[in-house]
Amino acid sequence: MSEISIDINADLGESRESLLNGSDFQLMRYITSANVACGGHAGDERTMSETLIAAKKLNVAVGAHPGYPDRENFGRVEIPLPPAEIEASVVDQITALKNIADSLGMRLVHVKPHGAIYHAANKNNEIAEAIGRAAKEIDPQLIMVGQAGSSTVEVWRSMGLRTAAEAFADRAYEADGTLRKRTLPGALLDDPARAARQALSIAVQHKVIASDARELSVQAQTICIHSDTPGSAAIAREVRRKLTEAGVRVERLQ
């Protein structure tokens, strides 16, 4: 058991309110990697800076969280952009965050696409390649975070990029391995104990139980907790406690 290790990541810096009320900082206390919104679906220079400063204080690894440039829909609606436009947008977003990180003496460790572009990349290799090219242009050592079992992770590996497969503590899975749509009942696992059980199952047994009670195999190096899931800090605290109690090393991507 002592040889098992896993990262816990969360999407942060997505609203000024979550920084002002301290909820992002509370969540960050229990994670090891932060995916920082960098101007596409959310985030601006101020939120990026404040999030990075907090991450530095807590020794949390930081990465870019680029999304479709669509603040109105929070990047959750797929936009039919050509791959070249996606690549250019992702380059701009990662660069914006990297410039702030550089000014703070911090290093970007990873890239995790947000929302609709994350799922679009799972369905369309050209989108996955465009995101991979953008990251590679800025820093070929960046770790690309994608859904465990998806073609996206394989596309990035084939491009010579480092990858980390991701599974979810606070989201229900369908039988085909996709995440249950947020509009459907039971999509969010907002009970900390339940989310922690799923996280432990992912880390130790490499499996999740789908919404139809089917057992799915999941090989993941990082577990996500969404900052906009109700009670996300309490979920993260319980996930980390459960993993640590079981002898799993919780450590950042690097």
C-alpha positions as CSV (number, residue, x, y, z in Angstrom):
1,M,0.0,0.0,0.0
2,S,2.8,2.5,0.8
3,E,3.9,2.4,-2.8
4,I,0.6,3.8,-4.1
5,S,0.6,7.6,-4.7
6,I,-1.8,9.9,-6.4
7,D,-2.3,13.6,-7.0
8,I,-5.5,15.6,-6.1
9,N,-6.4,18.4,-8.4
10,A,-9.0,21.1,-8.5
11,D,-10.1,23.9,-10.9
12,L,-9.4,27.3,-9.2
13,G,-9.4,31.0,-9.9
14,E,-12.7,30.8,-11.8
15,S,-14.3,33.7,-10.0
16,R,-13.3,36.7,-8.0
17,E,-16.0,35.8,-5.4
18,S,-14.4,32.4,-4.5
19,L,-11.1,34.2,-3.9
20,L,-12.6,37.0,-1.8
21,N,-14.7,34.7,0.4
22,G,-11.7,32.3,0.9
23,S,-13.4,29.2,-0.5
24,D,-10.7,28.7,-3.1
25,F,-8.0,29.0,-0.4
26,Q,-9.9,26.5,1.8
27,L,-10.1,24.0,-1.0
28,M,-6.4,24.5,-1.9
29,R,-5.4,23.3,1.6
30,Y,-6.3,19.8,0.7
31,I,-5.2,19.4,-2.9
32,T,-1.8,19.0,-4.5
33,S,-2.3,20.5,-7.9
34,A,-4.3,23.6,-9.0
35,N,-5.7,24.1,-12.5
36,V,-5.9,27.9,-12.8
37,A,-8.4,29.5,-15.1
38,C,-6.4,31.7,-17.5
39,G,-8.7,34.0,-19.4
40,G,-10.8,31.7,-21.7
41,H,-13.9,30.6,-19.8
42,A,-13.0,32.6,-16.7
43,G,-10.1,34.3,-15.0
44,D,-8.1,37.5,-15.4
45,E,-4.7,38.9,-14.4
46,R,-5.8,39.6,-10.9
47,T,-7.4,36.2,-10.2
48,M,-4.5,34.4,-11.8
49,S,-2.0,36.3,-9.6
50,E,-4.0,35.8,-6.4
51,T,-4.4,32.1,-7.1
52,L,-0.8,31.5,-7.9
53,I,0.3,33.4,-4.7
54,A,-2.0,31.2,-2.6
55,A,-0.7,28.0,-4.3
56,K,2.9,29.1,-3.7
57,K,2.1,29.6,0.0
58,L,0.6,26.1,0.3
59,N,3.2,24.3,-1.9
60,V,0.5,23.4,-4.5
61,A,1.6,22.7,-8.1
62,V,0.0,25.0,-10.6
63,G,-1.1,24.4,-14.2
64,A,-3.1,26.1,-16.9
65,H,-6.8,25.5,-17.2
66,P,-7.7,26.8,-20.7
67,G,-11.2,26.7,-22.0
68,Y,-13.3,27.9,-25.0
69,P,-13.2,31.7,-25.0
70,D,-16.8,31.9,-24.0
71,R,-17.4,33.5,-20.6
72,E,-21.1,33.8,-21.1
73,N,-21.5,30.0,-21.0
74,F,-18.5,29.4,-18.7
75,G,-16.8,27.3,-21.4
76,R,-19.4,24.6,-21.0
77,V,-20.8,24.8,-24.6
78,E,-18.9,23.3,-27.5
79,I,-17.9,25.9,-30.1
80,P,-17.2,24.8,-33.7
81,L,-13.7,26.5,-33.9
82,P,-11.1,25.3,-36.4
83,P,-8.1,23.6,-34.8
84,A,-5.8,26.5,-35.7
85,E,-8.0,28.9,-33.7
86,I,-8.2,26.5,-30.7
87,E,-4.4,26.2,-30.8
88,A,-4.0,30.0,-30.9
89,S,-6.5,30.6,-28.1
90,V,-4.8,27.9,-25.9
91,V,-1.4,29.4,-26.5
92,D,-2.7,32.8,-25.5
93,Q,-4.2,31.4,-22.3
94,I,-1.3,29.4,-21.2
95,T,1.1,32.3,-22.0
96,A,-1.0,34.7,-19.8
97,L,-0.7,32.4,-16.8
98,K,3.0,31.5,-17.5
99,N,4.0,35.2,-17.6
100,I,2.5,35.7,-14.1
101,A,4.0,32.5,-12.8
102,D,7.4,33.6,-14.1
103,S,7.1,37.0,-12.3
104,L,6.4,35.1,-9.0
105,G,9.3,32.7,-9.5
106,M,6.9,29.7,-10.1
107,R,6.8,27.0,-12.7
108,L,3.8,25.8,-14.6
109,V,3.6,22.0,-14.2
110,H,0.6,21.0,-16.2
111,V,-2.2,21.8,-18.6
112,K,-5.8,20.6,-18.1
113,P,-8.4,21.7,-20.6
114,H,-11.7,22.9,-19.1
115,G,-15.3,21.9,-19.6
116,A,-16.6,21.6,-23.2
117,I,-13.1,21.7,-24.8
118,Y,-12.0,18.9,-22.5
119,H,-14.9,16.7,-23.7
120,A,-14.6,17.8,-27.3
121,A,-10.9,16.7,-27.3
122,N,-12.1,13.3,-26.1
123,K,-14.2,12.9,-29.2
124,N,-12.1,14.7,-31.8
125,N,-8.3,14.0,-32.1
126,E,-7.8,17.2,-34.1
127,I,-8.9,19.2,-31.1
128,A,-6.7,17.1,-28.8
129,E,-3.7,17.7,-31.2
130,A,-4.4,21.4,-31.3
131,I,-4.3,21.7,-27.5
132,G,-1.1,19.5,-27.4
133,R,0.6,21.7,-30.0
134,A,-0.2,24.8,-28.0
135,A,1.3,23.3,-24.8
136,K,4.3,22.0,-26.6
137,E,5.1,25.4,-28.2
138,I,5.2,27.0,-24.7
139,D,7.0,24.2,-22.8
140,P,7.3,20.6,-24.0
141,Q,7.8,19.4,-20.4
142,L,4.3,20.4,-19.4
143,I,2.2,17.4,-18.2
144,M,-1.1,17.1,-20.1
145,V,-4.0,16.1,-17.9
146,G,-6.8,14.2,-19.6
147,Q,-9.6,11.7,-18.7
148,A,-8.4,8.2,-17.9
149,G,-9.2,5.8,-20.7
150,S,-9.7,8.6,-23.3
151,S,-8.1,8.8,-26.7
152,T,-6.9,12.3,-25.7
153,V,-4.3,10.9,-23.4
154,E,-3.0,8.6,-26.1
155,V,-2.9,11.4,-28.7
156,W,-0.8,13.5,-26.4
157,R,1.6,10.6,-25.6
158,S,2.0,10.0,-29.4
159,M,3.1,13.7,-29.7
160,G,5.9,13.0,-27.1
161,L,4.1,14.9,-24.3
162,R,4.0,13.8,-20.7
163,T,0.6,12.9,-19.5
164,A,-1.4,12.3,-16.3
165,A,-4.7,10.3,-16.6
166,E,-7.5,11.8,-14.5
167,A,-10.5,10.4,-12.7
168,F,-13.2,12.1,-10.6
169,A,-14.1,11.9,-7.0
170,D,-17.2,14.1,-7.2
171,R,-18.8,13.0,-10.5
172,A,-20.8,9.9,-11.4
173,Y,-19.8,7.8,-14.3
174,E,-21.9,6.2,-17.0
175,A,-21.4,2.6,-18.1
176,D,-19.4,3.7,-21.2
177,G,-16.8,5.5,-18.9
178,T,-18.1,9.0,-19.7
179,L,-19.1,11.4,-16.9
180,R,-22.8,11.6,-16.2
181,K,-24.2,14.8,-17.6
182,R,-24.6,17.5,-15.0
183,T,-28.3,18.0,-16.0
184,L,-29.1,14.4,-14.9
185,P,-29.9,13.4,-11.4
186,G,-27.0,12.0,-9.4
187,A,-24.4,13.6,-11.6
188,L,-22.6,15.2,-8.7
189,L,-21.3,13.3,-5.7
190,D,-21.5,16.1,-3.1
191,D,-21.6,13.8,-0.1
192,P,-18.0,13.9,1.2
193,A,-18.0,10.3,2.4
194,R,-19.3,9.0,-0.9
195,A,-16.8,11.0,-2.9
196,A,-14.0,9.8,-0.6
197,R,-15.0,6.2,-1.1
198,Q,-14.9,6.7,-4.9
199,A,-11.5,8.4,-4.7
200,L,-10.1,5.5,-2.6
201,S,-11.5,3.0,-5.0
202,I,-9.8,4.8,-7.9
203,A,-6.5,5.1,-6.2
204,V,-6.3,1.6,-4.6
205,Q,-8.5,-0.7,-6.7
206,H,-8.4,1.2,-10.0
207,K,-12.1,1.1,-10.5
208,V,-15.3,3.0,-10.1
209,I,-18.9,1.9,-10.0
210,A,-21.0,3.3,-12.8
211,S,-24.5,4.7,-12.5
212,D,-25.9,1.3,-13.6
213,A,-23.8,-0.5,-10.9
214,R,-21.4,-1.8,-13.5
215,E,-17.7,-1.9,-12.4
216,L,-15.4,0.2,-14.6
217,S,-11.6,-0.1,-14.7
218,V,-9.9,3.3,-14.2
219,Q,-6.1,3.8,-14.2
220,A,-5.4,7.4,-12.9
221,Q,-2.5,9.4,-11.7
222,T,-4.7,12.3,-10.5
223,I,-8.1,12.7,-8.9
224,C,-10.2,15.8,-9.6
225,I,-12.5,17.6,-7.2
226,H,-14.5,20.5,-8.8
227,S,-14.4,23.8,-7.0
228,D,-18.0,24.5,-7.9
229,T,-19.3,21.3,-6.4
230,P,-21.3,22.3,-3.3
231,G,-19.0,21.7,-0.2
232,S,-15.9,21.1,-2.3
233,A,-13.5,21.9,0.5
234,A,-15.2,19.4,2.8
235,I,-15.1,16.9,0.0
236,A,-11.4,17.5,-0.6
237,R,-10.7,17.2,3.1
238,E,-12.5,13.9,3.5
239,V,-10.9,12.5,0.3
240,R,-7.4,13.4,1.5
241,R,-8.1,12.0,5.0
242,K,-9.4,8.7,3.6
243,L,-6.5,8.3,1.2
244,T,-3.9,9.1,3.8
245,E,-5.5,6.7,6.4
246,A,-5.3,4.0,3.8
247,G,-1.6,4.6,3.3
248,V,-1.9,6.3,-0.1
249,R,0.8,9.0,-0.6
250,V,-0.9,12.2,-1.8
251,E,1.6,14.1,-3.8
252,R,1.7,16.8,-6.5
253,L,2.3,16.4,-10.2
254,Q,5.9,17.2,-11.1
